[in-house]
Amino acid sequence: EPDLAGLGSSRVHAVREGGLLALVSAVAGLRVAPTRAHLLAHQRVTEAVLREHTLVPVAFGTVLPSEERVRELLRTARATLSDTLTALEGRVELGLKVHFHRDALARQLEEETPGLGRGASEPEEDHEQRLEAALLERTRRDMDVLCDGLRPLAAAMHEAAPLGERMLLNAAFLVDRARVAAFEARVKALAARTEVYAFRFTGPWPAYSFVDMRLDVETGPVATH
């Protein structure tokens, strides 16, 4: 059992039931404030456990009224939790966000594509529409090529909606631990081919994007990690 700091002054301890183990820490109130200190404590615990064990992540701020309620949850959700642990065994989540430098890509496209530049008599609005259509086609194709290059190294992929106008890809990949280095190397190799895209690679994380666990949660003094 790891010696880890929980929320506030409490330590993390294990609650065992039916071959499953929940890591919890005591809290004083009915809610856990999403302060930076609390969020970092939650993150440190999940990262420490993930180094050596398979983890079904639970959302920050999940609160149960007692340890007996935690045990009851482990009993009633045993089949679902066991199936999820099996699916996640030996795997972690890696995140990849891709942004693009619009002006740089537009210049590159105009250099590469005859006729894409603005004609002498062409209205500026018409040229902008043609350029936007070309940018959309190019970025979609490039992101498809990127994902096709990464999928063989991942057990699963999850795409979320891009955030902001410059983001093209907001993806999470479920990757076997043994393939994490190869996956990172593939991302770096793909990123090195272009200067018009900016890559943000993160992880390994618990597999939040690949777990959809609905807990029957009541309020109370024990918070699960």
C-alpha positions as a LaTeX table, in Angstrom:
\begin{tabular}{lrrr}
\hline
Residue & $x$ (\AA) & $y$ (\AA) & $z$ (\AA) \\
\hline
Glu1 & 0.00 & 0.00 & 0.00 \\
Pro2 & 1.59 & 3.30 & $-1.06$ \\
Asp3 & 2.37 & 6.04 & 1.48 \\
Leu4 & 0.79 & 8.98 & $-0.29$ \\
Ala5 & $-0.60$ & 12.32 & 0.83 \\
Gly6 & $-4.33$ & 12.66 & 0.36 \\
Leu7 & $-6.44$ & 15.78 & 0.56 \\
Gly8 & $-5.65$ & 18.24 & 3.33 \\
Ser9 & $-3.68$ & 16.58 & 6.13 \\
Ser10 & $-5.03$ & 13.07 & 5.53 \\
Arg11 & $-3.09$ & 10.15 & 4.07 \\
Val12 & $-4.26$ & 7.84 & 1.34 \\
His13 & $-5.31$ & 4.42 & 2.55 \\
Ala14 & $-6.75$ & 1.33 & 0.90 \\
Val15 & $-10.27$ & $-0.06$ & 1.19 \\
Arg16 & $-10.36$ & $-3.69$ & 0.05 \\
Glu17 & $-13.38$ & $-5.71$ & $-0.99$ \\
Gly18 & $-13.78$ & $-8.79$ & $-3.16$ \\
Gly19 & $-10.34$ & $-8.68$ & $-4.72$ \\
Leu20 & $-10.64$ & $-4.98$ & $-5.58$ \\
Leu21 & $-8.92$ & $-2.07$ & $-3.87$ \\
Ala22 & $-10.02$ & 1.57 & $-3.67$ \\
Leu23 & $-7.60$ & 4.29 & $-2.63$ \\
Val24 & $-9.31$ & 6.93 & $-0.53$ \\
Ser25 & $-8.57$ & 9.81 & 1.82 \\
Ala26 & $-10.77$ & 11.42 & 4.46 \\
Val27 & $-12.24$ & 14.89 & 3.97 \\
Ala28 & $-14.10$ & 17.06 & 6.44 \\
Gly29 & $-16.90$ & 18.52 & 4.35 \\
Leu30 & $-19.56$ & 17.38 & 1.92 \\
Arg31 & $-17.69$ & 18.80 & $-1.06$ \\
Val32 & $-14.06$ & 19.01 & $-2.11$ \\
Ala33 & $-13.06$ & 22.41 & $-3.47$ \\
Pro34 & $-11.21$ & 22.18 & $-6.81$ \\
Thr35 & $-8.23$ & 24.14 & $-5.53$ \\
Arg36 & $-4.83$ & 23.83 & $-7.16$ \\
Ala37 & $-3.45$ & 22.03 & $-4.08$ \\
His38 & $-6.31$ & 19.50 & $-4.07$ \\
Leu39 & $-6.08$ & 18.89 & $-7.82$ \\
Leu40 & $-2.32$ & 18.38 & $-7.62$ \\
Ala41 & $-2.73$ & 15.95 & $-4.71$ \\
His42 & $-5.24$ & 13.94 & $-6.74$ \\
Gln43 & $-2.92$ & 13.98 & $-9.75$ \\
Arg44 & 0.11 & 12.88 & $-7.70$ \\
Val45 & $-1.77$ & 9.90 & $-6.30$ \\
Thr46 & $-3.02$ & 8.70 & $-9.69$ \\
Glu47 & 0.41 & 9.11 & $-11.29$ \\
Ala48 & 2.16 & 7.26 & $-8.45$ \\
Val49 & $-0.25$ & 4.32 & $-8.60$ \\
Leu50 & $-0.16$ & 4.22 & $-12.40$ \\
Arg51 & 3.61 & 3.60 & $-12.43$ \\
Glu52 & 3.16 & 0.04 & $-11.17$ \\
His53 & $-0.54$ & $-0.80$ & $-11.20$ \\
Thr54 & $-3.61$ & $-0.75$ & $-13.43$ \\
Leu55 & $-5.96$ & 1.99 & $-12.33$ \\
Val56 & $-9.60$ & 2.77 & $-13.02$ \\
Pro57 & $-9.60$ & 6.55 & $-12.56$ \\
Val58 & $-12.36$ & 8.23 & $-10.59$ \\
Ala59 & $-13.20$ & 11.88 & $-11.15$ \\
Phe60 & $-11.73$ & 14.41 & $-8.73$ \\
Gly61 & $-14.14$ & 15.36 & $-5.96$ \\
Thr62 & $-16.01$ & 12.04 & $-5.83$ \\
Val63 & $-17.31$ & 11.77 & $-2.25$ \\
Leu64 & $-18.85$ & 8.79 & $-0.44$ \\
Pro65 & $-20.34$ & 8.86 & 3.06 \\
Ser66 & $-18.34$ & 6.02 & 4.65 \\
Glu67 & $-15.83$ & 3.28 & 4.05 \\
Glu68 & $-18.68$ & 0.79 & 4.18 \\
Arg69 & $-20.28$ & 2.66 & 1.28 \\
Val70 & $-17.00$ & 2.32 & $-0.60$ \\
Arg71 & $-17.02$ & $-1.44$ & 0.07 \\
Glu72 & $-20.63$ & $-1.65$ & $-1.05$ \\
Leu73 & $-19.71$ & 0.12 & $-4.27$ \\
Leu74 & $-16.86$ & $-2.32$ & $-4.88$ \\
Arg75 & $-19.26$ & $-5.22$ & $-4.33$ \\
Thr76 & $-22.10$ & $-3.97$ & $-6.51$ \\
Ala77 & $-19.87$ & $-2.72$ & $-9.34$ \\
Arg78 & $-17.42$ & $-5.64$ & $-9.13$ \\
Ala79 & $-18.16$ & $-7.07$ & $-12.58$ \\
Thr80 & $-17.97$ & $-3.70$ & $-14.33$ \\
Leu81 & $-14.81$ & $-2.69$ & $-12.48$ \\
Ser82 & $-13.15$ & $-6.04$ & $-13.17$ \\
Asp83 & $-13.97$ & $-5.86$ & $-16.88$ \\
Thr84 & $-12.62$ & $-2.31$ & $-17.02$ \\
Leu85 & $-9.41$ & $-3.28$ & $-15.22$ \\
Thr86 & $-8.93$ & $-6.12$ & $-17.68$ \\
Ala87 & $-9.41$ & $-3.77$ & $-20.64$ \\
Leu88 & $-6.91$ & $-1.28$ & $-19.18$ \\
Glu89 & $-4.34$ & $-3.84$ & $-18.01$ \\
Gly90 & $-0.85$ & $-2.65$ & $-18.90$ \\
Arg91 & $-2.14$ & 0.41 & $-20.76$ \\
Val92 & $-1.97$ & 4.16 & $-20.23$ \\
Glu93 & $-3.47$ & 7.23 & $-21.85$ \\
Leu94 & $-1.38$ & 9.56 & $-23.98$ \\
Gly95 & $-2.69$ & 12.92 & $-25.13$ \\
Leu96 & $-1.98$ & 14.74 & $-28.38$ \\
Lys97 & $-3.13$ & 18.21 & $-29.32$ \\
Val98 & $-2.22$ & 19.77 & $-32.67$ \\
His99 & $-2.51$ & 23.46 & $-33.51$ \\
Phe100 & $-1.73$ & 25.09 & $-36.83$ \\
His101 & $-0.05$ & 28.34 & $-37.85$ \\
Arg102 & $-2.67$ & 29.55 & $-40.31$ \\
Asp103 & $-0.63$ & 32.23 & $-42.09$ \\
Ala104 & 2.39 & 29.96 & $-42.51$ \\
Leu105 & 0.24 & 27.16 & $-43.93$ \\
Ala106 & $-1.58$ & 29.60 & $-46.23$ \\
Arg107 & 1.74 & 30.85 & $-47.62$ \\
Gln108 & 2.93 & 27.27 & $-48.10$ \\
Leu109 & $-0.25$ & 26.31 & $-49.95$ \\
Glu110 & $-0.06$ & 29.31 & $-52.24$ \\
Glu111 & 3.57 & 28.46 & $-53.05$ \\
Glu112 & 2.75 & 24.81 & $-53.69$ \\
Thr113 & $-0.52$ & 25.21 & $-55.59$ \\
Pro114 & $-0.62$ & 27.01 & $-58.95$ \\
Gly115 & $-3.70$ & 29.18 & $-59.25$ \\
Leu116 & $-4.39$ & 29.40 & $-55.51$ \\
Gly117 & $-2.89$ & 32.87 & $-55.26$ \\
Arg118 & $-5.16$ & 35.86 & $-55.74$ \\
Gly119 & $-5.76$ & 36.79 & $-59.33$ \\
Ala120 & $-5.25$ & 40.35 & $-60.52$ \\
Ser121 & $-8.98$ & 40.99 & $-60.91$ \\
Glu122 & $-10.23$ & 38.58 & $-58.23$ \\
Pro123 & $-12.18$ & 40.14 & $-55.35$ \\
Glu124 & $-10.39$ & 39.67 & $-52.04$ \\
Glu125 & $-13.43$ & 37.97 & $-50.51$ \\
Asp126 & $-13.52$ & 35.35 & $-53.28$ \\
His127 & $-9.81$ & 34.63 & $-52.82$ \\
Glu128 & $-10.22$ & 34.28 & $-49.04$ \\
Gln129 & $-13.03$ & 31.76 & $-49.56$ \\
Arg130 & $-10.91$ & 29.69 & $-51.95$ \\
Leu131 & $-7.96$ & 29.84 & $-49.56$ \\
Glu132 & $-10.09$ & 28.81 & $-46.57$ \\
Ala133 & $-11.46$ & 25.83 & $-48.49$ \\
Ala134 & $-7.91$ & 24.78 & $-49.43$ \\
Leu135 & $-6.75$ & 25.17 & $-45.83$ \\
Leu136 & $-9.64$ & 23.06 & $-44.56$ \\
Glu137 & $-8.98$ & 20.31 & $-47.09$ \\
Arg138 & $-5.25$ & 20.28 & $-46.34$ \\
Thr139 & $-5.56$ & 20.25 & $-42.56$ \\
Arg140 & $-8.18$ & 17.49 & $-42.63$ \\
Arg141 & $-5.98$ & 15.38 & $-44.89$ \\
Asp142 & $-2.89$ & 15.98 & $-42.76$ \\
Met143 & $-4.72$ & 15.07 & $-39.53$ \\
Asp144 & $-6.06$ & 11.91 & $-41.16$ \\
Val145 & $-2.51$ & 10.94 & $-42.18$ \\
Leu146 & $-1.28$ & 11.70 & $-38.66$ \\
Cys147 & $-3.94$ & 9.58 & $-36.98$ \\
Asp148 & $-3.47$ & 6.75 & $-39.48$ \\
Gly149 & 0.23 & 6.74 & $-38.57$ \\
Leu150 & $-0.46$ & 6.55 & $-34.84$ \\
Arg151 & $-3.42$ & 4.15 & $-34.68$ \\
Pro152 & $-1.34$ & 0.98 & $-35.25$ \\
Leu153 & 0.56 & 1.76 & $-32.03$ \\
Ala154 & $-2.59$ & 2.30 & $-29.95$ \\
Ala155 & $-5.26$ & $-0.03$ & $-28.61$ \\
Ala156 & $-7.87$ & 2.71 & $-28.95$ \\
Met157 & $-8.24$ & 6.37 & $-29.86$ \\
His158 & $-10.68$ & 8.97 & $-28.59$ \\
Glu159 & $-11.19$ & 12.35 & $-30.23$ \\
Ala160 & $-12.68$ & 15.30 & $-28.36$ \\
Ala161 & $-13.83$ & 18.54 & $-29.92$ \\
Pro162 & $-10.96$ & 20.93 & $-30.73$ \\
Leu163 & $-10.63$ & 23.93 & $-28.42$ \\
Gly164 & $-10.29$ & 27.25 & $-30.21$ \\
Glu165 & $-9.89$ & 28.12 & $-33.87$ \\
Arg166 & $-6.22$ & 27.09 & $-34.13$ \\
Met167 & $-6.62$ & 23.56 & $-32.73$ \\
Leu168 & $-7.03$ & 20.82 & $-35.30$ \\
Leu169 & $-6.76$ & 17.68 & $-33.18$ \\
Asn170 & $-7.63$ & 16.98 & $-29.55$ \\
Ala171 & $-7.04$ & 13.26 & $-29.16$ \\
Ala172 & $-6.27$ & 10.64 & $-26.55$ \\
Phe173 & $-4.69$ & 7.27 & $-27.27$ \\
Leu174 & $-4.81$ & 4.13 & $-25.14$ \\
Val175 & $-1.33$ & 2.66 & $-25.45$ \\
Asp176 & 0.39 & $-0.42$ & $-24.04$ \\
Arg177 & 3.20 & 0.58 & $-21.67$ \\
Ala178 & 5.65 & $-1.36$ & $-23.82$ \\
Arg179 & 4.72 & 0.85 & $-26.81$ \\
Val180 & 4.84 & 4.27 & $-25.13$ \\
Ala181 & 8.42 & 4.98 & $-26.25$ \\
Ala182 & 7.65 & 3.90 & $-29.82$ \\
Phe183 & 4.49 & 6.02 & $-29.84$ \\
Glu184 & 6.38 & 9.09 & $-28.61$ \\
Ala185 & 9.10 & 8.51 & $-31.21$ \\
Arg186 & 6.45 & 8.31 & $-33.96$ \\
Val187 & 4.89 & 11.60 & $-32.79$ \\
Lys188 & 8.31 & 13.30 & $-32.78$ \\
Ala189 & 9.11 & 11.98 & $-36.25$ \\
Leu190 & 5.80 & 13.23 & $-37.63$ \\
Ala191 & 6.19 & 16.60 & $-35.90$ \\
Ala192 & 9.71 & 17.04 & $-37.31$ \\
Arg193 & 8.37 & 16.97 & $-40.87$ \\
Thr194 & 6.53 & 20.29 & $-40.65$ \\
Glu195 & 6.79 & 23.73 & $-39.13$ \\
Val196 & 3.18 & 24.75 & $-39.77$ \\
Tyr197 & 1.78 & 22.49 & $-37.05$ \\
Ala198 & 2.51 & 22.69 & $-33.31$ \\
Phe199 & 2.30 & 19.42 & $-31.37$ \\
Arg200 & 1.57 & 19.09 & $-27.65$ \\
Phe201 & 2.18 & 15.54 & $-26.41$ \\
Thr202 & 1.27 & 14.64 & $-22.82$ \\
Gly203 & 1.12 & 11.61 & $-20.55$ \\
Pro204 & 1.16 & 8.92 & $-19.52$ \\
Trp205 & $-2.11$ & 9.49 & $-17.68$ \\
Pro206 & $-4.80$ & 7.29 & $-16.18$ \\
Ala207 & $-7.25$ & 6.32 & $-18.92$ \\
Tyr208 & $-9.89$ & 8.97 & $-18.19$ \\
Ser209 & $-10.89$ & 9.26 & $-21.84$ \\
Phe210 & $-11.58$ & 5.51 & $-22.07$ \\
Val211 & $-13.53$ & 5.00 & $-18.84$ \\
Asp212 & $-17.17$ & 5.99 & $-18.49$ \\
Met213 & $-17.92$ & 5.05 & $-14.90$ \\
Arg214 & $-21.21$ & 6.29 & $-13.43$ \\
Leu215 & $-21.01$ & 6.03 & $-9.64$ \\
Asp216 & $-24.06$ & 6.16 & $-7.39$ \\
Val217 & $-22.51$ & 8.79 & $-5.15$ \\
Glu218 & $-23.89$ & 10.26 & $-1.95$ \\
Thr219 & $-22.37$ & 13.07 & 0.10 \\
Gly220 & $-20.12$ & 12.30 & 3.04 \\
Pro221 & $-16.66$ & 12.42 & 4.61 \\
Val222 & $-14.59$ & 10.01 & 2.45 \\
Ala223 & $-13.25$ & 11.10 & $-0.94$ \\
Thr224 & $-12.06$ & 8.50 & $-3.42$ \\
His225 & $-9.19$ & 9.04 & $-5.78$ \\
\hline
\end{tabular}
